[in-house]
Amino acid sequence: MLSNPLALIAEITHRCPLHCVYCSNPLQMAAAKSELSTEEWLRVFRQAEELGVLHVHLTGGEPLARADLTELIVGAHAANLYTNLITSGIGLSTGRLTALVNAGLDHIQLSFQDSREDAANSIAGTRAHAHKVELAKAIRKHRVAFTVNLVVHRQNLDHLSEMISFIEQLEPDRMEIAHAQYYGWALQNRAALLPTKAQLDKAVGIVAAAESRLAGKIRIDSVVPDYYRRGNSGNGIRKRVQSFSGMDLARVVGLSSFQGRRMDAGALPQLRSSRGRFRRV
């Protein structure tokens, strides 16, 4: 029998300004009007504390889309939860960043799509890369832990060494090299995203070399695609996943998986489009 979960993944919204081709949002997204209220989330955080949860990961969608994010962080901090914001950075000004840190934010995970601006913007479906670079500089001015998350796939894996060097210049505490996981929109675009076995084998060697070179400076975590993973990938943390509409999605050991579970269909308009070989949210 599993003991209490250690981390709460709080999926507080599906709203997002990006249109990433590997987005993990459900194909049928729930409407903003079905999001839990501020007070409901604060109650969830208090209940999480009672269960012995230590960390809360505020994610989405884009959690910055919620106007009450500062209040949610205050509540999570009051519940003695180590609070991590998982974000694209879009919607985060320097002033709002300061407010979130002052509210009790402990950690920021900022996502990047590539080291090359044009390629990054193409994958994201919007011009976001330059803002992310400037935001990374602003984050380093605060006493907050900083992770850079890089999603890799067939389209960018061949210049992984370049991307690692790019991230190194941003001076994060931690670097996460995360292969796209094939559910949601990534599954729809799998043919264009899934790397070859040769690409993956080469990438594993590049990551191992970077881990050795950056030991003691930047921690590197790497997650390989489900299709190639053997055994546990090293992310063996007990988690409880709570969707913004209140659905308790999973209590898992290892990586969370939403496969096989459906969110309630919402009233958001269909935002899928065909750009070249990709389908997008």
NORWO-V410449 format. One record per backbone hydrogen bond with DSSP energy under -0.5 kcal/mol. NH is the residue of the N-H (numbers start at 1). CO is the residue of the C=O. Records with the same first field share a line. If there is no record, write none. Layout:
NH = CO  CO
This chain:
6 = 238
7 = 238
8 = 55
9 = 7  240
10 = 8  57
11 = 9  242
12 = 10  59
19 = 124
21 = 123
23 = 20
29 = 27
34 = 31
35 = 32
36 = 244
41 = 37
42 = 38
43 = 39
44 = 40
45 = 41
46 = 42
47 = 43
48 = 44
49 = 45
50 = 46
51 = 47
52 = 48  49
53 = 48
54 = 6
55 = 6
56 = 82
57 = 8
58 = 56  84
59 = 10  57
60 = 61
62 = 15
63 = 61  86
65 = 62
66 = 63
67 = 65
69 = 66
72 = 68
73 = 69
74 = 70
75 = 71
76 = 72
77 = 73
78 = 74
79 = 75
80 = 77
81 = 76
82 = 54
83 = 81
84 = 56  82
85 = 107
86 = 58  84
87 = 85  109
91 = 89
92 = 89
93 = 91
97 = 93
98 = 94
99 = 95
100 = 96
101 = 97
102 = 98
103 = 99
104 = 100  101
105 = 100
106 = 83
107 = 83
108 = 145
109 = 85
110 = 108  147
111 = 87
112 = 149
117 = 115
120 = 116
121 = 117
122 = 118
123 = 119
124 = 120
125 = 121
126 = 121
128 = 126
132 = 128
133 = 129
134 = 130
135 = 131
136 = 132
137 = 133
138 = 134
139 = 135
140 = 136
141 = 138
142 = 139
144 = 142
145 = 106
147 = 108
148 = 174
149 = 110  147
150 = 148  176
151 = 112  149
152 = 150  178
154 = 193
156 = 153
157 = 153
159 = 156
160 = 157
163 = 159
164 = 160
165 = 161
166 = 162
167 = 163
168 = 164
169 = 165
170 = 166  167
171 = 168
172 = 167
173 = 146
174 = 146
175 = 219
176 = 148
177 = 175  221
178 = 150  176
179 = 177  223
180 = 152
183 = 181
185 = 23
186 = 23  183
188 = 184
189 = 185
190 = 187
192 = 189
193 = 189  190
194 = 190
200 = 196
201 = 197
202 = 198
203 = 199
204 = 200
205 = 201
206 = 202
207 = 203
208 = 204
209 = 205
210 = 206
211 = 207
212 = 208
213 = 209
214 = 210
215 = 212
217 = 214
218 = 214
219 = 173
221 = 175
223 = 177
228 = 225
229 = 225
231 = 229
237 = 235
239 = 252
240 = 7
241 = 250
242 = 9  240
243 = 241  247
246 = 243
249 = 241  247
250 = 241
252 = 239
261 = 258
266 = 29
275 = 273  278
276 = 274
278 = 275
280 = 273
